[in-house]
Amino acid sequence: MERPTVDVYERNAAEWRDRRPPRRVDAAREFAGRVAPGGVRLDAGSGPGSYTARLGAPAVAFDAAFAMVQLARDAAPAAWPVQGDLEMLPFRRGSVAGAWSRAAYLHVERGRLPLALAELHHAVGVGAPIELTMKRGDYEGSELPGDDFPGRFFACWQPADLADVVVGAGFVIDDLEADAEWIVVKATRARTLPDTVGPGMRLLLCGLNPSFYAADAGIGFARPGNRFWPAALAAGLVSRDRDPLHALRAHGIGMTDLVKRATVGAADLTPAEFRQGLARVERLVARHRPRVVCFVGLTGWRAAVERKAQAGVQDATIAGATVYVMPNPSGLNAHARPADLAEHLRAAADLAR
């Protein structure tokens, strides 16, 4: 989170608590009932702990401002107080059974929200519920009109755009409520991969869909027999094996999937899923503006766009980005040699430069 925003909360924690009584107490209790008994409940951006004790036990009061964590410790003595950043959650994979966040992720820049929610996806277990409250609107910046605690950064959202980001982060939306000021998203952590996309992305790699193996590993193309990562290293596309986050931050290489649903094989996917997935990817590209989108595997592009497409640069573009299509790096695709896969990735990267 932005340091000036945290500083506002550090200086004004008690005043903020006194002027912001909890208004979603019933919703917090209802959320608590959806969390598996005995599972850890994360109050992400807990503030003074106004909701923490109502989420059930055991609970974590997590906030970037130490002054807020201190207040939360008093408001919810049984909870574990933790100071930290929503964009760098310090939790073991799958260790959280449910995550509640009341007006906290709205302090994360729009371009960085996908990675912040990918962190949340990592922390919560498969099937765990989450509930996020975000501010509705088009404003982004540190001078929100009417802000009575000035200096805080806000990123407001429209419901459809926020839903896209939540789905891209690997969650299934169960319900989305919106009024003139707020958006409440209730979702479930899916057995899939989150997008790794964000600022500085120049090349977006789009796989077909995650295998269960990759979804459980938390890394695309993770199966040992898959040739993607060796080819990406050989092409100079990445410098760390099986590290999509480093690929984005160090090299501007983002990753997503045409279809988010994990399956044993591509044969389980439907034509409608391919078309819906392509529409989502197009909106993702429009938001983040990579120069090139590389579809890793011909099947998805052929199913959604051009049935007879061949590997290489395509005539069609996506939201202004050049489209490159390459063979599937799966070990089952014996026709694609490792050197050829590396050459395709190199060609896509050259276009992105």
C-alpha positions in Angstrom: 0.0 0.0 0.0 1.0 3.6 -0.5 3.0 4.9 2.5 1.2 8.3 2.7 -2.1 6.4 3.1 -0.7 4.3 5.9 0.6 7.4 7.6 -2.9 8.9 7.6 -4.2 5.9 9.5 -1.2 5.9 11.8 -1.8 9.5 12.8 -5.6 9.3 13.0 -6.4 5.7 14.2 -8.5 6.6 17.2 -10.4 9.4 15.5 -11.1 7.1 12.5 -12.4 4.4 14.8 -14.7 6.8 16.6 -16.1 8.3 13.4 -16.5 5.0 11.6 -18.8 2.7 13.6 -19.2 -0.7 11.9 -22.3 -0.8 9.6 -22.0 -4.4 8.3 -22.1 -6.3 11.5 -24.7 -8.7 10.3 -22.8 -9.3 7.1 -19.7 -10.1 9.1 -21.5 -12.7 11.2 -23.1 -14.2 8.1 -19.6 -14.5 6.6 -18.3 -16.2 9.7 -21.0 -18.9 9.2 -19.5 -19.7 5.8 -16.0 -20.4 7.1 -15.1 -23.9 8.0 -15.3 -24.5 11.8 -11.9 -24.0 13.4 -10.4 -22.4 10.2 -8.4 -19.2 10.4 -10.4 -16.1 9.4 -8.4 -13.2 8.0 -9.7 -9.7 8.6 -7.6 -8.1 5.7 -7.2 -4.4 6.4 -8.8 -4.8 9.8 -8.5 -1.1 10.9 -9.3 -0.9 14.6 -10.8 -4.3 14.6 -14.5 -3.3 14.4 -15.4 -6.5 12.6 -12.6 -8.9 13.7 -14.3 -10.4 16.7 -17.5 -10.9 14.7 -15.8 -13.1 12.2 -15.5 -16.0 14.6 -12.3 -17.7 15.8 -9.5 -18.1 15.3 -9.1 -14.7 13.6 -6.2 -12.5 12.4 -6.5 -8.7 12.6 -4.2 -7.7 9.7 -3.4 -4.1 8.9 -0.6 -2.0 7.5 -0.9 0.7 10.2 0.6 -0.3 13.6 -1.7 2.1 15.4 -4.7 0.2 13.9 -3.3 -3.1 14.9 -3.0 -1.9 18.5 -6.6 -0.8 18.5 -7.7 -4.1 17.0 -5.8 -6.0 19.7 -8.0 -4.2 22.3 -11.2 -4.6 20.3 -10.7 -8.3 19.6 -8.3 -9.7 22.4 -8.7 -13.3 21.2 -7.5 -12.4 17.7 -3.9 -12.5 16.4 -2.8 -8.9 15.6 -0.4 -8.8 12.6 1.0 -5.7 10.9 1.7 -6.1 7.1 0.9 -5.2 3.6 -2.1 -6.5 1.6 0.2 -6.7 -1.4 2.7 -9.0 0.4 0.6 -11.3 2.6 2.8 -13.3 5.1 0.7 -16.4 5.1 1.5 -20.0 4.2 -0.2 -21.3 1.0 -3.8 -22.4 1.8 -3.5 -21.6 5.5 -6.5 -19.2 5.6 -10.0 -20.6 5.7 -11.8 -17.3 4.8 -10.9 -13.7 4.2 -13.0 -10.6 4.9 -12.0 -7.2 3.8 -14.1 -4.1 4.4 -12.8 -1.1 2.4 -9.1 -2.0 2.4 -8.2 -3.1 -1.1 -9.6 0.2 -2.4 -6.2 1.6 -1.3 -4.4 -0.5 -3.9 -3.8 0.9 -7.3 -6.0 -0.6 -10.0 -3.0 -1.9 -12.0 -1.7 -3.6 -8.9 -4.9 -5.1 -7.6 -4.6 -8.4 -9.7 -1.3 -9.2 -8.0 -2.7 -8.3 -4.5 -5.6 -10.6 -5.1 -3.2 -13.3 -6.4 -1.5 -13.0 -3.0 -4.9 -13.6 -1.4 -5.6 -16.6 -3.6 -2.3 -18.0 -2.4 -3.2 -17.5 1.2 -6.7 -19.0 1.3 -7.5 -22.6 0.7 -9.5 -24.1 -2.1 -13.2 -23.6 -1.4 -12.6 -20.8 1.1 -15.0 -17.8 1.0 -13.9 -14.3 0.6 -15.8 -11.0 0.9 -14.5 -7.7 -0.4 -16.1 -4.3 -0.1 -14.8 -1.7 -2.6 -15.7 1.9 -3.4 -17.7 2.3 -6.6 -16.7 5.0 -9.2 -14.1 6.0 -11.7 -11.8 8.0 -9.4 -8.2 7.0 -8.8 -5.8 9.2 -6.8 -5.0 10.8 -3.5 -7.6 13.7 -3.6 -10.9 11.9 -3.4 -13.7 14.5 -3.3 -15.2 14.6 0.2 -12.5 12.6 1.9 -12.6 13.6 5.6 -9.2 12.1 6.2 -7.3 13.6 3.2 -4.2 12.3 1.8 -5.3 8.7 1.3 -5.0 7.0 -2.0 -8.2 5.5 -3.5 -8.9 3.3 -6.5 -12.6 3.1 -7.2 -14.1 0.5 -9.5 -17.1 -0.3 -11.6 -18.8 -3.7 -10.8 -18.0 -5.4 -14.1 -14.4 -4.4 -14.1 -13.9 -5.5 -10.5 -15.6 -8.8 -11.2 -13.2 -9.4 -14.1 -10.2 -8.9 -11.8 -11.6 -11.1 -9.1 -12.2 -13.9 -11.6 -8.8 -13.4 -13.1 -7.3 -13.8 -9.6 -8.7 -17.3 -9.4 -12.0 -16.8 -7.6 -15.6 -17.8 -8.5 -18.0 -15.0 -7.8 -21.0 -16.2 -5.8 -22.7 -12.8 -5.5 -22.0 -9.2 -6.3 -24.1 -6.3 -4.8 -23.6 -2.7 -5.8 -25.2 0.6 -4.9 -24.3 4.1 -5.8 -21.3 4.1 -3.4 -20.1 0.6 -2.7 -19.5 -2.8 -4.3 -19.6 -6.0 -2.2 -18.1 -9.2 -3.8 -18.7 -12.6 -2.3 -16.6 -15.2 -3.9 -15.0 -18.6 -3.4 -11.3 -19.6 -4.0 -11.2 -21.9 -7.0 -8.8 -24.7 -7.7 -7.1 -22.7 -10.5 -4.3 -20.3 -11.1 -4.4 -16.5 -10.5 -3.3 -14.1 -13.2 0.2 -12.6 -12.8 -0.3 -9.3 -14.5 0.4 -5.7 -13.6 2.3 -2.5 -14.4 5.2 -2.7 -16.8 3.8 -5.8 -18.6 5.0 -5.9 -22.2 4.2 -9.5 -23.1 1.2 -11.5 -21.9 1.5 -15.3 -22.2 -1.9 -16.9 -22.4 -2.1 -20.6 -21.7 -5.1 -22.8 -22.6 -6.3 -23.6 -19.1 -4.6 -24.9 -15.9 -4.2 -28.6 -15.3 -5.0 -29.7 -11.8 -1.3 -30.4 -11.3 -0.5 -26.7 -12.1 -3.4 -25.4 -10.1 -2.2 -27.3 -7.0 1.4 -26.2 -7.5 0.4 -22.6 -8.0 2.5 -22.3 -11.1 1.5 -22.5 -14.8 3.1 -25.3 -16.9 4.4 -26.8 -13.6 4.4 -30.5 -14.6 8.0 -31.8 -14.9 7.4 -33.0 -18.5 6.2 -29.6 -19.7 8.8 -27.9 -21.8 7.6 -24.3 -21.3 9.9 -23.2 -18.6 13.1 -24.8 -20.1 12.1 -23.1 -23.4 11.5 -19.8 -21.7 14.9 -19.9 -20.0 16.6 -20.9 -23.3 14.9 -18.0 -25.1 16.1 -15.5 -22.5 12.4 -14.7 -21.8 12.9 -15.4 -18.0 15.8 -15.8 -15.7 14.2 -17.9 -13.0 12.7 -21.3 -13.4 9.0 -21.7 -12.5 8.7 -18.2 -11.0 5.9 -16.2 -12.8 6.0 -13.4 -10.3 9.7 -12.8 -11.0 9.0 -13.0 -14.7 6.5 -10.2 -14.4 8.6 -7.9 -12.1 12.0 -8.5 -13.7 11.1 -9.0 -17.3 7.6 -7.6 -17.9 6.2 -11.1 -18.8 2.6 -11.6 -17.6 0.7 -14.9 -17.5 -3.0 -15.8 -17.7 -5.2 -18.6 -19.1 -7.8 -18.5 -21.8 -10.1 -20.6 -19.6 -9.7 -20.3 -15.8 -11.3 -23.7 -15.0 -8.8 -26.4 -14.3 -9.3 -29.7 -15.9 -7.5 -33.0 -16.6 -7.2 -32.1 -20.3 -8.4 -29.6 -22.9 -11.0 -32.0 -24.2 -13.1 -31.2 -21.1 -13.5 -27.5 -22.2 -16.4 -26.3 -24.2 -16.5 -23.9 -27.2 -18.5 -21.4 -25.1 -15.8 -21.4 -22.5 -13.2 -20.6 -25.1 -15.3 -17.7 -26.5 -16.0 -16.3 -23.0 -12.4 -16.7 -22.0 -11.2 -14.7 -25.1 -13.6 -11.9 -24.2 -12.1 -11.8 -20.7 -8.6 -11.8 -22.0 -9.4 -9.0 -24.4 -10.7 -6.9 -21.5 -7.5 -7.7 -19.5 -5.4 -6.6 -22.4 -7.4 -3.3 -22.7 -6.7 -2.6 -19.0 -3.0 -3.4 -18.9 -1.9 -2.7 -22.5 0.8 -5.2 -23.2 2.3 -4.9 -26.7 1.9 -8.6 -27.5 -0.3 -11.5 -26.4 1.2 -14.9 -27.0 -1.2 -17.9 -27.0 0.7 -20.9 -25.7 -1.0 -23.6 -27.7 -2.9 -23.4 -31.0 -6.1 -25.1 -29.7 -7.5 -22.1 -27.8 -7.0 -19.6 -30.6 -8.3 -22.0 -33.2 -11.4 -22.7 -31.1 -12.2 -19.1 -30.3 -11.0 -17.2 -33.4 -9.5 -18.9 -36.5 -10.0 -22.6 -37.0 -7.1 -23.0 -39.4 -4.6 -20.7 -37.7 -0.9 -21.6 -37.9 1.9 -20.7 -35.5 3.3 -17.2 -35.7 1.9 -13.7 -35.9 -1.8 -13.5 -36.5 -3.8 -11.1 -38.7 -6.2 -10.4 -35.8 -5.3 -8.2 -32.8 -6.7 -8.1 -29.3 -7.5 -4.6 -27.9 -4.7 -3.3 -30.1 -2.1 -5.8 -29.1 -0.3 -8.0 -31.6 -1.2 -11.7 -31.3 1.3 -14.5 -31.6 0.4 -18.2 -31.5 2.8 -21.0 -30.7 2.6 -24.8 -30.3 1.7 -26.4 -27.0 4.8 -27.1 -24.9 3.2 -30.1 -23.2 5.3 -33.2 -23.2 2.4 -34.9 -25.0 3.0 -32.7 -28.1 5.8 -34.6 -29.6 5.8 -32.6 -32.8 7.1 -29.5 -31.1 10.9 -29.7 -30.3 12.3 -27.8 -27.4 14.4 -25.6 -29.7 11.4 -24.7 -31.7 9.4 -23.7 -28.6 12.3 -21.5 -27.5 12.4 -19.9 -30.9 8.7 -19.1 -30.8 9.0 -17.5 -27.4 12.0 -15.5 -28.6 10.0 -14.3 -31.6 7.1 -13.2 -29.3 9.5 -11.4 -27.0 11.2 -9.6 -29.9 7.8 -8.3 -31.0 7.1 -7.1 -27.5 10.3 -5.1 -27.5 
